[in-house]
Amino acid sequence: MNPLATHPFRHLLSSMVLISGALLAPSLGTAQEVPKRGGTLVVGLGQTPRHLNGAVQSGVATALPSTQLFASPLRYDDKWQPQPYLAEKWSVSPDGKSVTLNLRRNALFHDGKPITSADVAFSIMAIKEHHPFRTMMEPVEKVETPDPHTAIIRMRVPHPAILLAMSPALCPILPKHIYDDGKDLKTHPRNSANVVGSGPFKLVEFKPGQSVVLERFDKFFLQGKPHLDKLVIDQNNDAASQVLSVERGTLQMLLFVSSANDLKRLQTNNKLHLFDKGYEGIGGLSWLAFNTEKKPFDDARVRKAIAHSMDKKFVLKALMGGFAKESNGPIVASSPFAVPDVVTYPLDLKKAAALLDEANLKPNASGERFKFSIDYIPSGGDGQKIVAEYLKAQLKKIGVTVEVRTSADFPSWAKRVASREHDVTMDAVFNWGDPVIGVHRTYLSTNIKPIIWTNNQAYRNPMVDELLNTAGGLLEPTKRKAYYATFQKIVTDELPILFINQIPYYTASSKQVGNPPQSIWGPLSPFDDVYLK
């Protein structure tokens, strides 16, 4: 029996099938192709992970290697349907307050020890305590382990996104016998060296800022997989160098490509497939985030003045080459919970100047009202910096001086923003398939923490807290949407974040790569099906 057929989230997941991206290239494989065994696949990524443990760290840089090293209870196909992974079957209680996972009996960790329900229980509770997405596992009260192959997740309220939260990038299953040693899980030495995982590949070498080298785990619980002998993740924040490498064949896949110039160049290369399928679950948004604890950004009039200084149509067409779509709110437009009734800020420099006058930020003798800095993710391609430079020029027209500030690397940027030492920053933040997982974390006042991709804006609104907490406990999509509609209207009016565009992520893949990952999680899925022709 399909476990999806009987659980109370079926109507929600079915509605989410409508969320699908356009595939630019034709099908990248056929049912007749037989995957070949062997070979080394080298993939390029423009970010460097601090470590490899996705249970305590969010973000693409960590998730990519973590999903290869660690298995999760479930995985998802390209139609938003959950599929067996470590759990060969599962069921949700009629009241939506518990999930029973029946684990495979042949699953081993890389050190040969069996994966049991105790490891699942340890991992889920560790994720709840340590992962930046605190809302993702917040309803979980405990995980019962009646036998070594059964784990029962008990929740205080129904959790509409609990199955999505069991996905590879969000729920890596860790070895309890290694990590339950009293050491801080966030800084545990086994996060980076001598990593023992549960996934299709095991760690050979991790050189921060250079590469992660993985090799086939011969005792992986899915027979005959993975097909590759080795998987190398090349970390290089020089986008031009990586594009050249994939063109030359030094890289066989380049992931999360979003630069308009790079996309224009790659789409003319007949040796490559360029496609955006596989990023639907990620739901990336690019925005300008204000540190509302700092003056003058504690004043909504100042935030709105900056919003009225931006011509989004120009940004999308001229700066992003027409590849990106506009974003006007916190929920990605492809989500069933997105609504069009939000507050928008068309280009109007006169109105922007008037708002600054109202906020008592009038020009001095030299015509300057105030100055501030805009940070951006240094490894985010050139898109963020270009938008920041454009906004610098626009704000100069209304007497605001902007410094576009560069960080040495991604960890430096993340530390600055997480500690709220910034004024304003460009950012790329994901919806992660459901608002409970990827949206709530940015706006709940209870999630203002010195951790990147939490509520780094220090935004506080008790009504927003109530709306999100209520919506997060509802199973019925129509009721959830009503709460999210009010939330979106409030947030776009108070504007702790200026929403700019949906991020146009693409994968550039050599035609020699078979079965490139195209589930809803795309590159953040296990590469056990990928092969070289």
C-alpha atoms as one frame of an Amber mdcrd trajectory, in Angstrom:
protein
   0.000   0.000   0.000   1.179   3.493  -0.776   1.540   5.119   2.660   0.705
   8.491   1.119  -2.772   7.317   0.205  -4.035   7.148   3.765  -2.310   9.927
   5.651  -4.024  13.254   6.358  -1.500  15.360   4.424  -2.335  13.785   1.091
  -4.469  16.716  -0.104  -1.694  19.169   0.722   1.030  17.182  -0.995  -1.186
  16.605  -4.006  -1.747  20.330  -4.353   1.994  20.862  -4.242   2.440  18.749
  -7.356   1.499  21.915  -9.214   4.789  23.441  -8.090   7.154  22.450 -10.874
   9.916  24.166 -12.769  10.367  24.332 -16.506  12.988  22.013 -17.956  15.020
  23.836 -20.544  16.723  20.726 -21.878  15.020  17.563 -23.132  14.912  14.476
 -20.931  18.412  13.714 -19.694  17.973   9.956 -19.655  15.661   7.254 -20.945
  14.145   4.188 -19.381  16.269   2.037 -21.752  19.584   3.324 -20.460  21.368
   1.001 -18.055  23.491   2.925 -15.545  27.175   2.076 -15.727  29.273   1.398
 -12.668  32.448   3.364 -12.011  34.134   6.665 -12.657  34.653   9.927 -10.791
  32.142  12.753 -11.010  33.439  16.246 -10.236  30.804  18.853  -9.420  31.353
  22.559  -8.847  29.839  24.657  -6.085  30.616  28.297  -5.316  30.379  27.993
  -1.531  32.539  26.422   1.155  31.053  24.506   4.085  32.283  25.095   7.614
  31.802  21.379   8.208  29.816  18.449   6.782  27.065  17.844   9.350  23.704
  18.999   7.994  21.961  18.204  11.286  23.348  21.362  12.873  24.032  23.624
   9.870  21.795  24.884   7.085  22.779  26.092   3.637  23.761  24.655   0.282
  27.462  24.396   1.109  26.838  21.926   3.940  23.748  20.237   2.511  25.444
  19.059  -0.687  28.083  16.859   1.004  25.829  16.042   3.957  23.187  14.439
   1.727  25.835  12.161   0.245  27.363  11.226   3.607  24.154  10.786   5.584
  20.892   9.100   4.640  17.515  10.420   5.789  14.253   8.620   6.645  12.545
   9.654   3.375  13.404  11.165   0.028  11.204  12.926  -2.548  10.585  12.501
  -6.258  10.024  15.276  -8.790   6.257  15.309  -8.155   6.451  16.199  -4.453
   5.712  12.612  -3.408   7.632  11.079  -0.475   9.577   7.925  -1.268  11.204
   5.244   0.898  14.821   5.716   1.888  16.075   4.633   5.322  12.430   4.048
   6.167  11.052   1.400   3.835   7.531   2.371   4.890   5.821   4.859   7.171
   2.401   5.931   8.413   0.847   9.031   9.940  -1.727   8.776  12.715  -5.291
   9.983  11.982  -4.833  12.985  14.288  -1.588  13.967  12.556   0.344  13.937
  15.834   2.596  10.968  15.222   4.605   9.385  12.420   5.741   5.766  12.540
   8.888   4.919  10.589   9.699   1.301   9.745  13.433   1.172   9.076  15.316
  -1.081   6.693  16.993  -4.000   8.414  20.089  -4.034   6.205  21.177  -0.414
   6.737  24.705   0.119   8.062  26.817   3.081   9.033  30.129   3.501   7.266
  31.910   1.868  10.227  29.792  -1.275   9.829  27.486  -0.745  12.809  23.731
  -1.162  12.110  21.463   1.882  11.832  18.694   1.561  14.417  15.724   3.488
  15.724  17.971   4.805  18.522  20.044   6.629  15.878  16.888   8.067  14.317
  15.609   9.249  17.698  18.971  10.800  18.600  19.238  12.565  15.240  15.729
  14.027  15.213  16.070  15.399  18.740  19.532  16.752  17.902  18.117  18.516
  14.832  15.347  19.976  16.962  17.886  21.346  19.446  20.678  22.487  17.151
  19.483  23.125  13.600  18.863  26.786  12.644  15.419  25.831  11.298  13.982
  25.590  14.804  10.389  25.538  13.541  11.070  22.439  11.446  11.077  19.986
  14.379   9.620  22.279  17.057   6.338  20.295  17.446   8.263  17.063  18.125
   8.093  16.080  21.815   9.888  12.750  21.698  10.784   9.798  19.504   9.834
   6.375  20.824  11.849   3.280  19.891   9.731   0.168  20.612  12.218  -1.984
  18.701  15.472  -1.420  16.764  13.660  -0.959  13.462  10.659   1.151  14.526
  10.738   4.847  15.417   7.577   6.704  16.429   7.756  10.488  16.274   5.346
  12.042  18.775   4.254  15.670  18.315   2.299  18.023  20.543   0.335  19.383
  17.567  -0.178  18.223  13.973   2.771  19.203  11.796   1.859  19.695   8.121
   5.481  19.615   6.968   6.787  16.702   9.025   7.289  14.410   6.014   9.142
  17.095   4.056  11.280  17.592   7.142  12.416  13.967   6.745  14.177  14.864
   3.462  17.923  14.314   2.887  19.104  17.906   3.274  17.005  18.437   6.390
  17.190  15.205   8.379  20.548  13.408   8.194  20.659  10.328  10.413  23.776
  10.453  12.571  25.503   7.605  14.410  24.499   7.923  18.053  27.504   5.859
  19.122  29.811   8.606  17.830  27.974  11.861  18.448  26.324  11.102  21.790
  29.572  11.586  23.697  28.835  14.806  25.573  30.661  17.070  23.137  28.950
  20.091  21.584  27.332  18.798  18.413  27.869  22.089  16.587  31.633  21.948
  17.025  32.081  18.200  17.215  35.426  17.129  15.683  33.709  14.351  13.729
  31.694  16.930  11.755  34.726  17.509   9.545  37.169  14.631   9.980  36.716
  10.856  10.210  33.027  11.371   9.455  30.941   8.226   9.812  27.725   8.533
   7.846  24.802   6.444   6.704  24.583   7.522   3.051  25.774   6.282  -0.347
  29.241   7.859  -0.119  31.864   7.974   2.621  34.422  10.673   3.284  37.949
  10.426   1.906  39.121  14.000   2.397  37.780  17.429   3.291  39.913  20.444
   2.462  37.914  23.558   3.427  37.880  26.070   0.612  39.104  23.480  -1.868
  37.198  20.213  -2.080  35.286  17.368  -0.496  36.320  13.963  -1.822  33.887
  11.082  -1.352  34.005   7.441  -2.409  31.433   4.729  -2.919  30.166   2.975
   0.223  30.067  -0.649  -0.882  27.657  -1.701   1.867  25.050   0.984   1.151
  21.585  -0.347   1.937  20.247   0.132  -1.634  21.689  -2.781  -3.551  23.868
  -1.892  -6.541  24.096   1.760  -5.612  25.719   4.207  -5.875  26.957   3.814
  -9.435  29.892   6.206  -9.136  33.199   5.173  -7.604  33.999   8.703  -6.489
  32.276  12.047  -6.097  34.355  15.206  -5.781  32.807  18.520  -4.754  35.020
  21.325  -6.035  34.628  24.467  -3.916  35.540  27.644  -5.716  33.887  31.039
  -5.288  35.396  32.261  -8.568  32.350  31.824 -10.790  34.241  32.591 -14.009
  36.771  29.872 -13.230  34.044  27.322 -12.580  32.209  28.158 -15.807  35.450
  27.692 -17.713  36.029  24.364 -15.936  32.623  22.950 -16.856  33.120  24.092
 -20.458  36.488  22.324 -20.588  35.119  19.211 -18.905  37.232  19.496 -15.758
  33.904  19.736 -13.963  31.090  17.484 -15.170  28.384  19.429 -13.323  28.112
  23.017 -12.122  25.376  23.573  -9.553  23.274  26.556  -8.499  24.227  28.709
 -11.479  22.325  32.004 -11.303  24.448  34.696 -12.960  22.822  36.049 -16.122
  26.172  36.274 -17.906  27.057  32.699 -17.001  23.644  31.397 -18.035  23.795
  33.170 -21.397  27.199  31.676 -22.021  26.371  28.139 -20.914  23.107  27.842
 -22.814  24.972  28.100 -26.129  27.320  25.207 -25.323  26.141  22.092 -27.175
  28.213  19.806 -24.932  26.120  20.722 -21.913  22.569  20.399 -20.702  21.354
  23.522 -18.888  18.201  23.000 -16.846  16.355  24.474 -13.871  14.412  21.362
 -12.946  15.344  20.157  -9.487  15.180  23.406  -7.532  11.419  23.467  -6.892
  11.600  22.417  -3.254  14.371  24.872  -2.499  12.300  27.930  -3.492  15.108
  30.478  -3.453  14.423  34.193  -2.958  16.890  37.056  -3.275  16.287  40.023
  -1.015  17.696  42.997   0.849  17.501  42.449   4.611  17.508  45.322   7.103
  19.010  45.133  10.571  16.008  46.621  12.353  17.977  46.972  15.604  20.148
  49.658  13.998  19.104  53.212  13.315  17.741  54.414  10.977  16.509  50.988
   9.841  14.328  50.648  12.927  12.024  53.115  11.132   9.767  51.508   8.518
   9.669  54.795   6.578  13.397  54.474   5.898  13.001  50.888   4.725  10.139
  51.910   2.447  12.157  54.802   1.028  14.875  52.375  -0.006  12.231  50.109
  -1.549  10.801  52.961  -3.613  14.305  53.660  -4.946  14.559  50.319  -6.725
  13.257  49.679 -10.232  12.655  45.924 -10.138  11.837  45.749 -13.829  15.258
  47.187 -14.633  16.918  44.798 -12.195  15.197  41.758 -13.709  15.715  42.698
 -17.334  19.045  44.514 -17.412  20.920  43.060 -14.442  19.554  39.514 -14.484
  19.179  39.061 -18.216  15.512  38.110 -18.027  16.275  34.799 -16.289  14.766
  35.791 -12.935  11.160  36.433 -11.899  10.009  39.209  -9.596   9.365  38.547
  -5.909   7.085  40.715  -3.793   6.661  38.668  -0.646   8.112  36.122   1.770
   6.555  33.038   0.155   7.798  31.983  -3.264   5.163  32.537  -5.966   5.007
  28.848  -6.923   3.839  27.895  -3.416   0.109  27.234  -2.896   0.323  29.594
   0.078   1.535  32.642  -1.853  -1.032  35.425  -2.396  -0.987  38.431  -4.750
  -2.514  40.831  -2.216   0.685  42.253  -0.754   2.080  45.770  -0.384   4.382
  46.705  -3.258   6.810  49.585  -3.781   7.042  50.855  -7.358   9.936  53.107
  -8.340   9.207  56.604  -7.018  12.240  58.684  -5.991  10.097  61.661  -4.964
   8.111  59.495  -2.570  11.348  57.961  -1.286  12.765  61.423  -0.514   9.517
  62.480   1.163   9.590  59.402   3.410  13.128  60.249   4.509  12.042  63.821
   5.230   9.226  62.439   7.415  11.785  60.302   9.254  13.760  63.497   9.944
  16.632  62.399   7.719  16.955  65.628   5.775  19.955  66.530   3.592  22.880
  68.319   5.224  24.802  71.164   3.583  26.485  68.754   1.171  23.183  67.091
   0.309  23.789  63.876   2.265  21.034  62.461   4.480  22.892  59.492   5.993
  25.266  56.695   5.018  25.271  52.944   5.486  26.848  49.763   4.134  25.361
  46.916   2.086  26.938  43.488   2.482  26.468  40.622   0.058  27.295  36.922
  -0.106  30.764  36.857  -1.687  30.257  33.435  -3.250  26.803  34.185  -4.633
  28.001  34.824  -8.184  28.019  38.409  -9.365  24.253  38.950  -9.113  24.123
  40.192  -5.536  27.003  42.604  -5.912  25.566  44.036  -9.132  22.203  44.697
  -7.459  23.941  46.287  -4.459  25.976  48.571  -6.748  22.807  49.516  -8.643
  21.037  50.397  -5.400  24.058  52.456  -4.343  23.654  54.574  -7.487  19.892
  54.903  -7.000  20.112  55.980  -3.370  22.699  58.600  -4.196  19.928  60.362
  -6.150  18.033  60.932  -2.889  21.051  61.897  -0.785  21.942  58.520   0.756
  25.552  57.343   0.617  26.117  53.603   0.354  29.267  51.530   0.757  29.070
  48.127  -0.926  31.110  46.023   1.479  32.871  42.814   0.474  33.504  39.938
   2.880  36.612  37.783   2.528  34.566  34.607   2.185  31.175  33.093   2.985
  31.920  32.298   6.661  33.036  35.908   7.211  29.798  37.238   5.732  27.706
  34.735   7.679  29.381  35.621  10.980  28.842  39.354  10.418  25.156  38.951
   9.584  24.438  36.342  12.260  25.912  38.616  14.934  23.931  41.535  13.445
  26.999  43.698  12.956  25.703  44.692   9.523  23.449  47.547   8.426  21.788
  45.933   5.411  22.689  42.828   3.474  21.815  41.112   0.261  20.788  37.549
   0.958  19.586  34.359  -0.716  17.106  32.445   1.448  15.098  29.332   0.665
  11.462  28.434   1.378  12.440  24.734   1.689   9.160  23.406   0.355   6.840
  24.542   3.154   6.555  27.805   5.120   6.960  25.956   8.423  10.440  24.877
   7.375  11.803  27.794   5.390   9.683  30.887   6.078   8.780  30.954   9.768
  12.442  30.999  10.812  12.995  34.440   9.255  10.124  36.244  11.011   9.431
  34.633  14.386  10.684  36.815  17.234  11.542  33.621  19.114  14.080  32.826
  16.398  16.289  35.911  16.765  19.571  34.096  17.245  23.275  34.590  16.433
  22.978  31.962  13.707  22.840  32.668   9.994  19.452  32.296   8.295  17.423
  32.736  11.425  15.643  36.035  12.155  18.798  38.042  11.412  16.667  41.154
  10.900  15.678  41.143  14.603  12.103  41.646  13.392   9.462  41.566  16.114
   5.694  41.522  15.723   3.511  39.537  18.180   0.708  39.253  15.610   3.073
  37.709  13.074   4.257  35.261  15.732   0.666  34.251  16.432  -0.246  33.895
  12.757   2.746  31.705  11.972   2.438  29.543  15.059  -1.231  28.914  14.337
  -0.689  28.171  10.637   2.104  25.766  11.542  -0.320  23.578  13.484  -3.028
  23.325  10.818  -3.372  20.475   8.338  -6.144  21.924   6.174  -4.549  23.972
   3.334  -7.374  26.519   2.951  -7.232  27.499   6.619  -3.440  27.655   6.533
  -3.535  29.887   3.472  -5.822  32.389   5.210  -3.328  32.831   8.043  -0.417
  33.092   5.636  -2.289  35.678   3.565  -2.569  37.995   6.575   1.064  37.344
   7.463   2.243  38.284   3.965   0.274  41.536   4.017   1.750  42.570   7.373
   5.331  41.696   6.491   5.256  43.493   3.150   3.809  46.553   4.869   6.350
  46.654   7.706   9.128  45.620   5.318  11.933  44.149   7.421  13.003  42.698
   4.087  12.851  44.164   0.584  11.932  41.258  -1.681  13.594  41.437  -5.083
  13.411  38.269  -7.154  13.046  34.532  -7.275  16.526  33.106  -7.740  16.929
  31.483 -11.166  19.009  28.459 -10.189  20.231  26.173 -12.972  22.435  23.121
 -13.316  24.949  22.864 -16.141  25.624  19.187 -16.762  27.878  17.383 -19.227
  25.950  15.170 -21.612  28.126  12.331 -20.302  26.297  12.483 -16.961  23.327
  10.148 -16.626  20.463  10.700 -14.193  21.511  14.125 -12.900  19.433  14.783
  -9.773  16.085  16.354 -10.670  13.847  15.629  -7.695  12.294  18.618  -5.918
  15.557  18.917  -3.962  17.741  18.615  -7.065  21.452  18.792  -6.187  20.596
  18.480  -2.489  19.547  14.873  -3.093  21.652  11.720  -2.839  23.688  11.081
  -5.986  23.213   7.308  -5.737  21.409   7.146  -9.114  23.899   9.343 -10.990
  26.313   7.648 -13.395  28.806   8.445 -16.125  27.993   7.206 -19.619
